[in-house]
């Protein structure tokens, strides 16, 4: 189907890419992010919540737990609910993939409209909509994050929605989503600087607010010393 639609717009794909697209739809997914997170949470519990997680696990034992402490609250809630982690993370990744596809497609079509390049033909609109949806399934970071089982799959989905919100004028909601992203990977906090430069106070405040809430929740559970560690 990608081949047929792509021909209409002068686009082609390799068989390797298509195979990866099939794999991301059929699974199974890896546990690249989830296993280190689970090990870090269990280590914290087993040592009466008094250990230096990063000095011990990341530096000494070389367990690739590279996220802020507050991300482990996810493991805490899953444990308290009695949910099977593998089932939860697989389902969450599939949902994230669907949201990414919808978000990227919406951003692309809205961009065409914004720059007065909207497709006139109704049939071309349908072709383009389906093509962009399918092409998102061939984009390496999207595929790889899902196949490896990374939290990046969630961040891809969040960013697609945040971008769409920002483009449509919902800057506060965009900021809240970016703040959540920054609480998982702090480098997304650079959007605060971008918001300040553009004097977009609502975006900036929303990022700081939502990211700050997550930070305070993490400090409450793990203590400030864990963040310094």
Order of alpha helices (4+ residues) and beta strands (2+ residues): alpha-alpha-alpha-alpha-alpha-alpha-alpha-alpha-alpha-alpha-alpha-alpha
